[in-house]
Amino acid sequence: MATAPRPRTTTRDPEELGQRLTRWLSARLPGARVTGLSAPEANGMSSETLLFDIEHPRPPLRSCALRLAADPDAYTVFPVYDMRRQYETMRDVARHTDVPVPRVLWLEEDPGPLGAPFFVMERVAGRVPPDVMPYTYEGSWLHAASDAERARLEEGTLSLLARLHDQFPVEHAAPGADSALHRHVEGQRAYYAWVVDGLPPSPLIESAFEWLADHWPADPGPSVLNWGDARIGNVIYDGFAPAAVLDWEMAAYAPREVDLGWTVYLHRFFQDLTVAFGQRGLPELLRRDRVERRYAELTGHTPRDMDFYTLYAALRHAIVMLRVAYRQIHFGEIEPPANPDSLILHHAALAAMVQGAYW
């Protein structure tokens, strides 16, 4: 199975960014100096992350992380990067729940200092299950762990999802066409329309939207704050216990199952890739039946319509992957194929879901 080159994650000059960050910081902490500036190896293609230390007699924190909105000239993955919303979501999650999130320090909405809005937060020590190469591959620290250790990681992850959903204030949303679920799906339709504007559309993605309309839940239930990108690759673990929950840019009010479907399917995405490369992977981790059962035990809410929500997760991920692939074509990293569906790594899994043959 051939692999495409790793997509570029930035068009920015890290040395220039460091100089500009030092100037910005010294205006807030006179005499402060930025040291040890680096970017994580697994830096994403949406918001960028920079890690740095502060040298100052009395800094608010010595080890920091900075989330920087995507370079608008870099064929961005998402149309909007609302850094205030991310900053305030993290702040409010810390206020209302015991879910561990990094402490936020500063929000800068002026694009002048670094070329785009950003916020600064504490840097939490620990390790993250990697996306590249996936944590399901032989050689990753999670693959090398024992069954009991992975069980502790799974339990801690499901517990933090349950606490977020239970502890954060509930949105009192209108039912029917104005429900949070309808708004969520319509937001994804708008995102897909933006991705394919002027480019070949995906028949597979469009068939998945049709499937959703034909299998809409009779009663989606109340909406809660969803983390949005609810997967173990966005958690810093201290050993096998969650120490910090990252990446809140997709947070939204929606039924609980939107987060659960994403958690289950994003693991299956990496697991399916691993099996396709001839490895066993981690088939017992985050199994759908166990996730549903344990979440019900933790919250008293039995997940419903999970075929709908796991397909919705695969559909949402497909739109992101299509945009990433069109970004690669834009930068000359890959050639455009005859069938745009082939740009979606998990097109076979999504097609099987639409046909009712995946689970």
Buried (B, 14 or more C-beta within 10 A) or exposed (E): EEEEEEBEBBEBEEEEBBEBBBEBBBEEBEEBEBEEBEBBEEBBBBBBBBBBBBEBEEBBBEBBBBBBBBBEEBBBBBEEBBBEBBBBBBBBBBEEBEBBBBEBBBBBEEEEBBBBBBBBBBBBEBBBBBBEBBBBBEEBBBBEBEEEBBBBBBBBBBBBBBBBBBBBEEEEBEEEEEBBBBBBBEEBBEBBEEBBEEBBBBEBBBBBBEBBEEEEBEEBBBBBBBBBBBBBBBBBBBEBBBBBBBBBBBBBBBBBBBBBBBBBBBBBBBBBBBEEBEBEBBEEBBBBEBBBEBBEEBBEBEBBBBBBBBBBBBBBBBBBBBBBBBBBBEEEBBEEEEEBBEBBBBBBBBBBBBEEEBE
